[in-house]
Amino acid sequence: MTANKRKVEVFSAGCPACAETVKLVQQIACSSCEVEVLDMNKPEVAAKARQYGVKTVPAVAINGKLAGCCTDAGPNEAALRSAGLGVAG
């Protein structure tokens, strides 16, 4: 990768939402973007995702930094309970 190339990593689990993100990234990537789709089912990819702070997929990292749109912590107990999970009908 040359100095002016932008490394774009898409963390995917192969789900439909992941496929849509991969397609979107590939559509908007420019000639200076090097896009790599990474399979979260592989332990080494999951380990790399943890290093980047990936909590949910799909997620996109650019030049080794998780994109702002992908930094949400994912599901947590408080949010799920406030949505009604675990509360009798």
N, CA, C and O of each residue as an XYZ file, in Angstrom:
356
protein
N       0.848     -1.179      0.000
C       0.000      0.000      0.000
C       0.890      1.237      0.000
O       1.778      1.383      0.840
N       0.640      2.109     -0.941
C       1.431      3.326     -1.011
C       0.922      4.338      0.011
O      -0.164      4.182      0.569
N       1.715      5.369      0.245
C       1.403      6.343      1.286
C       0.061      7.034      1.063
O      -0.611      7.392      2.031
N      -0.346      7.230     -0.198
C      -1.598      7.937     -0.449
C      -2.803      7.001     -0.567
O      -3.914      7.463     -0.827
N      -2.602      5.710     -0.383
C      -3.719      4.755     -0.393
C      -4.442      4.791      0.943
O      -3.821      4.995      1.985
N      -5.729      4.597      0.913
C      -6.547      4.546      2.119
C      -6.975      3.098      2.307
O      -7.619      2.525      1.429
N      -6.625      2.500      3.444
C      -6.982      1.108      3.723
C      -8.358      1.079      4.373
O      -8.567      1.647      5.445
N      -9.291      0.406      3.706
C     -10.663      0.310      4.189
C     -10.946     -1.153      4.504
O     -10.872     -2.012      3.627
N     -11.274     -1.430      5.780
C     -11.574     -2.791      6.200
C     -13.042     -2.874      6.593
O     -13.523     -2.101      7.421
N     -13.745     -3.827      5.983
C     -15.151     -4.040      6.297
C     -15.250     -5.342      7.079
O     -14.907     -6.407      6.566
N     -15.720     -5.257      8.323
C     -15.899     -6.442      9.154
C     -17.309     -6.962      8.914
O     -18.295     -6.263      9.149
N     -17.385     -8.208      8.440
C     -18.653     -8.783      8.013
C     -18.843    -10.176      8.593
O     -17.885    -10.929      8.767
N     -20.108    -10.508      8.892
C     -20.442    -11.861      9.336
C     -21.237    -12.589      8.254
O     -21.760    -13.678      8.491
N     -21.328    -11.996      7.082
C     -22.022    -12.630      5.976
C     -23.528    -12.431      5.980
O     -24.234    -13.047      5.181
N     -24.031    -11.582      6.866
C     -25.473    -11.350      6.949
C     -25.915    -10.370      5.852
O     -25.078     -9.693      5.255
N     -27.228    -10.294      5.585
C     -27.705     -9.356      4.562
C     -27.304     -7.903      4.835
O     -26.948     -7.182      3.902
N     -27.355     -7.463      6.090
C     -26.948     -6.091      6.414
C     -25.463     -5.888      6.120
O     -25.052     -4.823      5.660
N     -24.669     -6.915      6.390
C     -23.234     -6.833      6.098
C     -23.016     -6.725      4.589
O     -22.203     -5.923      4.129
N     -23.747     -7.535      3.825
C     -23.611     -7.515      2.367
C     -23.963     -6.139      1.808
O     -23.309     -5.661      0.881
N     -24.985     -5.506      2.362
C     -25.365     -4.155      1.925
C     -24.251     -3.158      2.210
O     -23.976     -2.280      1.392
N     -23.606     -3.292      3.374
C     -22.516     -2.383      3.730
C     -21.325     -2.589      2.814
O     -20.705     -1.624      2.366
N     -21.001     -3.855      2.534
C     -19.895     -4.154      1.616
C     -20.168     -3.510      0.256
O     -19.286     -2.888     -0.335
N     -21.390     -3.666     -0.227
C     -21.764     -3.094     -1.525
C     -21.638     -1.571     -1.501
O     -21.114     -0.973     -2.441
N     -22.123     -0.943     -0.417
C     -22.053      0.510     -0.286
C     -20.603      0.988     -0.285
O     -20.255      1.933     -0.993
N     -19.762      0.333      0.509
C     -18.351      0.723      0.586
C     -17.700      0.591     -0.783
O     -16.948      1.470     -1.201
N     -17.985     -0.500     -1.480
C     -17.390     -0.704     -2.804
C     -17.883      0.341     -3.805
O     -17.136      0.753     -4.692
N     -19.142      0.769     -3.664
C     -19.691      1.788     -4.569
C     -19.052      3.148     -4.352
O     -18.805      3.873     -5.316
N     -18.778      3.508     -3.099
C     -18.271      4.861     -2.841
C     -16.748      4.927     -2.737
O     -16.177      6.013     -2.649
N     -16.097      3.776     -2.746
C     -14.626      3.759     -2.677
C     -14.041      4.399     -3.931
O     -14.561      4.228     -5.034
N     -12.960      5.133     -3.742
C     -12.296      5.766     -4.874
C     -11.054      4.965     -5.251
O     -10.736      3.957     -4.620
N     -10.374      5.417     -6.264
C      -9.198      4.681     -6.749
C      -8.069      4.623     -5.725
O      -7.184      3.774     -5.824
N      -8.097      5.529     -4.736
C      -7.047      5.491     -3.711
C      -7.475      4.671     -2.484
O      -6.773      4.652     -1.474
N      -8.626      3.997     -2.576
C      -9.099      3.162     -1.480
C      -8.792      1.693     -1.775
O      -9.067      1.184     -2.862
N      -8.227      1.045     -0.793
C      -7.959     -0.388     -0.886
C      -8.950     -1.068      0.057
O      -8.774     -1.046      1.275
N     -10.003     -1.678     -0.519
C     -11.086     -2.260      0.276
C     -10.811     -3.736      0.520
O     -10.505     -4.488     -0.405
N     -10.925     -4.138      1.788
C     -10.769     -5.541      2.175
C     -11.968     -5.932      3.030
O     -12.294     -5.262      4.010
N     -12.623     -7.033      2.643
C     -13.757     -7.542      3.408
C     -13.232     -8.652      4.309
O     -12.620     -9.611      3.838
N     -13.477     -8.512      5.615
C     -12.947     -9.446      6.598
C     -14.072    -10.269      7.220
O     -15.099     -9.723      7.623
N     -13.876    -11.572      7.294
C     -14.879    -12.510      7.800
C     -14.760    -12.650      9.307
O     -13.779    -13.200      9.809
N     -15.759    -12.154     10.033
C     -15.747    -12.198     11.498
C     -15.822    -13.617     12.052
O     -15.622    -13.813     13.251
N     -16.103    -14.606     11.214
C     -16.129    -15.995     11.672
C     -14.725    -16.559     11.850
O     -14.557    -17.643     12.408
N     -13.720    -15.830     11.382
C     -12.328    -16.261     11.545
C     -11.784    -15.649     12.835
O     -11.900    -14.442     13.044
N     -11.189    -16.478     13.707
C     -10.689    -15.973     15.000
C      -9.719    -14.803     14.879
O      -9.767    -13.881     15.694
N      -8.847    -14.822     13.887
C      -7.871    -13.735     13.753
C      -8.556    -12.425     13.360
O      -8.109    -11.347     13.750
N      -9.634    -12.522     12.592
C     -10.391    -11.323     12.209
C     -11.150    -10.793     13.421
O     -11.175     -9.585     13.656
N     -11.767    -11.686     14.189
C     -12.487    -11.279     15.398
C     -11.538    -10.603     16.380
O     -11.912     -9.627     17.030
N     -10.314    -11.112     16.492
C      -9.320    -10.506     17.387
C      -8.958     -9.096     16.911
O      -8.850     -8.175     17.720
N      -8.773     -8.932     15.606
C      -8.453     -7.616     15.049
C      -9.614     -6.652     15.290
O      -9.402     -5.485     15.619
N     -10.838     -7.148     15.124
C     -12.019     -6.320     15.343
C     -12.073     -5.832     16.788
O     -12.403     -4.674     17.044
N     -11.751     -6.711     17.727
C     -11.732     -6.311     19.147
C     -10.704     -5.208     19.375
O     -10.959     -4.266     20.125
N      -9.543     -5.320     18.730
C      -8.506     -4.294     18.877
C      -9.006     -2.932     18.390
O      -8.653     -1.895     18.953
N      -9.821     -2.944     17.352
C     -10.371     -1.703     16.793
C     -11.554     -1.188     17.605
O     -11.963     -0.039     17.440
N     -12.108     -2.027     18.480
C     -13.259     -1.627     19.261
C     -14.590     -1.961     18.614
O     -15.620     -1.406     18.997
N     -14.588     -2.863     17.634
C     -15.831     -3.261     16.970
C     -16.711     -3.992     17.971
O     -16.272     -4.945     18.614
N     -17.949     -3.544     18.102
C     -18.925     -4.170     19.000
C     -20.025     -4.868     18.217
O     -20.598     -5.849     18.692
N     -20.325     -4.372     17.020
C     -21.364     -4.955     16.183
C     -20.883     -4.981     14.735
O     -19.977     -4.240     14.354
N     -21.498     -5.837     13.948
C     -21.212     -5.868     12.518
C     -22.491     -5.556     11.758
O     -23.581     -5.845     12.251
N     -22.386     -4.980     10.587
C     -21.144     -4.657      9.901
C     -20.449     -3.447     10.530
O     -21.087     -2.600     11.155
N     -19.150     -3.389     10.353
C     -18.362     -2.265     10.840
C     -17.279     -1.959      9.809
O     -16.815     -2.847      9.094
N     -16.888     -0.700      9.744
C     -15.890     -0.265      8.769
C     -14.777      0.483      9.495
O     -15.032      1.385     10.292
N     -13.541      0.092      9.205
C     -12.373      0.808      9.719
C     -11.628      1.402      8.528
O     -11.488      0.766      7.483
N     -11.155      2.629      8.706
C     -10.405      3.308      7.654
C      -9.051      3.691      8.221
O      -8.950      4.417      9.210
N      -8.016      3.188      7.572
C      -6.637      3.417      8.028
C      -6.449      3.024      9.491
O      -5.791      3.729     10.255
N      -7.035      1.894      9.866
C      -6.837      1.357     11.205
C      -7.681      1.975     12.290
O      -7.482      1.677     13.468
N      -8.637      2.842     11.921
C      -9.498      3.494     12.913
C     -10.956      3.234     12.556
O     -11.378      3.421     11.414
N     -11.709      2.800     13.553
C     -13.123      2.528     13.359
C     -13.841      3.800     12.930
O     -13.677      4.847     13.556
N     -14.634      3.715     11.868
C     -15.384      4.870     11.378
C     -16.407      5.302     12.430
O     -16.968      4.463     13.135
N     -16.644      6.592     12.533
C     -17.548      7.137     13.538
C     -18.928      6.495     13.529
O     -19.566      6.369     14.574
N     -19.385      6.093     12.357
C     -20.712      5.483     12.255
C     -20.758      4.095     12.873
O     -21.841      3.544     13.070
N     -19.610      3.527     13.178
C     -19.530      2.133     13.627
C     -19.068      1.994     15.074
O     -18.677      0.906     15.496
N     -19.109      3.075     15.830
C     -18.564      3.030     17.187
C     -19.598      2.732     18.267
O     -19.242      2.623     19.440
N     -20.870      2.597     17.898
C     -21.887      2.281     18.904
C     -21.528      0.990     19.619
O     -20.935      0.083     19.035
N     -21.889      0.924     20.868
C     -21.516     -0.215     21.705
C     -22.330     -1.466     21.416
O     -21.991     -2.538     21.916
N     -23.381     -1.365     20.633
C     -24.208     -2.529     20.375
C     -25.220     -2.721     21.487
O     -25.365     -1.860     22.355
N     -25.920     -3.844     21.466
C     -26.964     -4.073     22.461
C     -26.396     -4.101     23.881
O     -25.312     -4.632     24.121
N     -27.140     -3.525     24.804
C     -26.770     -3.642     26.207
C     -28.039     -3.876     27.012
O     -29.139     -3.570     26.550
N     -27.888     -4.410     28.196
C     -29.032     -4.817     29.000
C     -29.982     -3.664     29.298
O     -31.197     -3.820     29.180
N     -29.449     -2.520     29.679
C     -30.308     -1.388     30.031
C     -31.180     -0.969     28.850
O     -32.379     -0.743     29.013
N     -30.590     -0.867     27.675
C     -31.353     -0.452     26.495
C     -32.406     -1.497     26.137
O     -33.529     -1.152     25.768
N     -32.044     -2.764     26.244
C     -33.004     -3.826     25.927
C     -34.155     -3.837     26.920
O     -35.311     -4.009     26.531
N     -33.850     -3.655     28.190
C     -34.910     -3.629     29.203
C     -35.825     -2.418     29.002
O     -37.042     -2.530     29.152
N     -35.247     -1.263     28.664
C     -36.076     -0.079     28.466
C     -36.967     -0.223     27.224
O     -37.987      0.455     27.103
N     -36.575     -1.101     26.315
C     -37.402     -1.385     25.129
C     -38.477     -2.403     25.431
O     -39.324     -2.679     24.581
N     -38.459     -2.976     26.645
C     -39.507     -3.903     27.038
C     -39.092     -5.348     27.175
O     -39.915     -6.184     27.548
N     -37.848     -5.672     26.886
C     -37.387     -7.049     27.021
C     -37.368     -7.452     28.489
O     -36.846     -6.728     29.336
N     -37.945     -8.620     28.782
C     -37.945     -9.125     30.144
C     -39.066     -8.599     31.018
O     -39.126     -8.898     32.211
N     -39.959     -7.810     30.421
C     -41.078     -7.251     31.162
C     -42.334     -8.001     30.745
O     -42.671     -8.043     29.562
N     -43.024     -8.590     31.707
C     -44.246     -9.352     31.397
C     -45.280     -8.440     30.764
O     -45.470     -7.297     31.182
N     -45.959     -8.984     29.722
C     -46.906     -8.273     28.904
C     -48.022     -7.631     29.564
O     -48.856     -7.012     28.904
